[in-house]
Amino acid sequence: MVRGAPTTSNGHPSDPTGHAPSAVPKTGDPHPPRHQRATTSCVEVVRTSLRQRGFSEAAAAIAADARRATTVATYDSRLRKFGEWCHNRQVLPSETSLAQVVDFLHSLFEEGKQVSTIKNYRSAITVIHRGFADGSTPGSNRDISQLIRGMANRRPRIRRLAPSWSFIAALQTLTKPPYEPMASASLASLTKKTLFLIALASARRRSCLHALSTKQNHIRFENHGVRMVPDPAFLAKNQVLSFLPGDIFIPEIKSLSSIAEDKLWCPVRALKWYLNKTQHLRGTTTTLFILPRAPYSAASKDTISRWLAEIIRPFTTGTITPRAHDIRGVAASTALFAGVPVEDILKAAAWRTPTTFVTCYLSDSLQAETAFCSAVMRGPAGIRSHPSGLPPSGSATRC
């Protein structure tokens, strides 16, 4: 099968001049045999495109790294599927017509994929695509946007207004064996409890928890709490030149509640026990959370997610699969329901705006951080008689 110039959906030839290069070098027949597949690495495509537009090798390499590694991995995964789809139709991913891109996105919808996932496929395709004859790209084409809006109307996003698991039940479990008493708890139990309490109190992403460090001055016990600074090399998911997520400050439970039993779910207490127990085990490892077995190396982000999911799995309702990210959502929602201003939640959880998690800095940072954590962590003390996990009227002012 030999094709001429790329065509649009109405059959008119397009002029690829000025658009991004194909993901496959054009040598001879531009369409490989069925047993060959196009290269669909978005970083390589961008780098090659910039080189052909006059960028130096060094500048092109830097510009190609504009996307985070996690985004690149996701895009490459999407592009592999798109590449297979194109291979079966003997077309190049970079030169697919508008109708073909629409057909591919529609096939994803028929598979039952969520609209947000389909939009992510569109973004990945845009990176490697030459563009259409009218100058639009898969990401800017109005017809494709209209298709996705129609998909969203037919398959609207379902919002979970109630938590899928009871964080109160989870916290109560952490006050019993094998997590308490801490003096006799195993390192594995102590690790999971400390991680869960910090995750719940801070509402930070797993990547931030993974970046917590024991380097000098990165964990500072201050009056009434602890301040933790992630490793300087860590780049937050929403970090840009105009926004740098702040430190994590977690107050001690004893500064929020006078009830003796409440100290059993104090993140600061758990952290002190954890640091003491791992001090002579971690060697040169400076990552806060380590594997609870020899050689006690740094725990990966996936391991951190698995530990968090294991904590909440027994308390998950229905058939919902527990996710570590659920802890972040429940923590923020609980603080909101308890009356904490949205601006305080944004600051504490390192979001920049209410909609895109990117925004407001407060004049009194310490007070804002304490208010957020206080609302989340004092909840268990005020709602022991409410196993549903929903705070009773007036519990926001307790302590």
Residue, then its C-alpha position, 0 to 999 in steps of 0.5 A: m500500500v503506497r500513499g500520496a500526500p496526507t489528506t484531510s477528512n474531505g479528501h484535500p491534500s495537506d501541506p506538512t511544511g512546518h509541522a512536527p516530523s514523522a516519528v519514523p524516518k522517511t526512507g523509501d516507502p514512508h509506510p513500513p510493512r505490517h511487521q514493522r512498527a513506528t517509533t512512538s517515543c514522545v521525547e525522541v519525536v520532540r527532540t528530532s523535530l527541534r533539531q530539524r528546526g535548527f535547535s542545537e543538539a544540547a538545546a533540543a535535548i533540554a527542550a525535549d525534557a519539558r515534560r516530567a518523567t511520569t508524563v512521558a511514561t504515560y504518553d509513551s504507553r498511550l502512543r504504543k497503543f495508538g501505534e498498534w492501531c495505526h500499524n494494523r491499518q498501515v498508516l503512520p501515527s504522525e500522519t493519521s487523518l482527522a477521520q482516523v484520529v476520530d475513529f481511534l478515540h471513538s474506539l477507546f470510548e467503545e472500550g469503556k474508557q473514561v473521558s479523562t483517559i481519552k483526553n490524555y490519549r489525545s494529548a499524547i497523539t498531539v505530541i507526535h502528530r504533524g497536524f491537519a491541513d487546516g493548521s489545527t492539531p489533535g489537541s486544538n481541532r474543533d471537531i475532535s473537541q466536539l467529539i469529546r464533549g459528546m463523550a462527556n455528555r454520554r458518559p459523565r464523570i461520577r463524583r464520589l461525595a462520600p469516602s469509600w473507606s472509613f478513616i475513623a475505623a482505620l485510625q482506631t485500628l492503629t491504636k491496637p496491636p500490632y501497631e500499639p504499643m509502639a515499643s513492641a511493634s514490629l518495624a513493618s507495623l511502625t512503618k505503615k502507621t507512621l506513613f499513614l498518619i503523615a499522609l493523612a495529616s499532610a494530604r500530600r501526594r505519594s511522590c512527596l512522601h517518597a521524597l521526605s528525607t532524613k538529611q540534616n535540617h530536613i526534619r525539624f521538631e519545633n514547638h508543638g510539632v514537626r516540620m519536614v522538608p522534601d529532598p531539594a531534588f524533588l519536583a512536585k507534580n504541580q511545581v512550576l517557576s511561579f509555584l513551589p510547594g511549601d514545607i510540611f508542618i504537622p502539630e502534635i496531638k497534645s497541642l490539639s486535644s487534652i484526651a490521653e488516648d488521642k496521642l496514639w494517633c499522633p503523627v509526631r509521636a509515631l515519627k519520633w518512634y520510627l526515626n529512633k528505631t531506624q536510626h542504626l538500620r538505614g546506613t547511608t540511606t537518607t530517604l525517610f521511609i525504608l524497607p522494614r527488612a535487610p538491607y533496609s533500602a529506600a522504599s519506592k513510590d509503588t511500595i509506599s502506595r501499596w502500604l497505604a492501600e493495605i491500611i485502608r483496604p479492610f475499611t473499604t466499602g463495596t467493590i471499590t479498589p482502595r488507592a493510596h491517593d484516596i487518603r489525600g482526598v479524604a483528608a482534604s474533604t474532612a478538613l473542608f467539612a469541618g470548616v477549614p477555609v479552602e485557602d488553608i487546605l490549598k496551602a497545606a496540601a500544596w495545591r495551587t488553585p481549587t480546580t487545578f490544585v495550583t494557588c493561594y499563599l497565606s499571610d500566616s503559613l504556620q497557622a494555616e498548616t496547623a488549622f488544616c492538620s488539626a481538623v483532620m487529626r482531631g476528628p477521631a477524638g470527637i467522633r468516636s461514637h460515629p463509626s460512619g466517619l462523618p463528623p457530628s455537628g460542632s466537632a470542628t470546634r473541639c479541642 
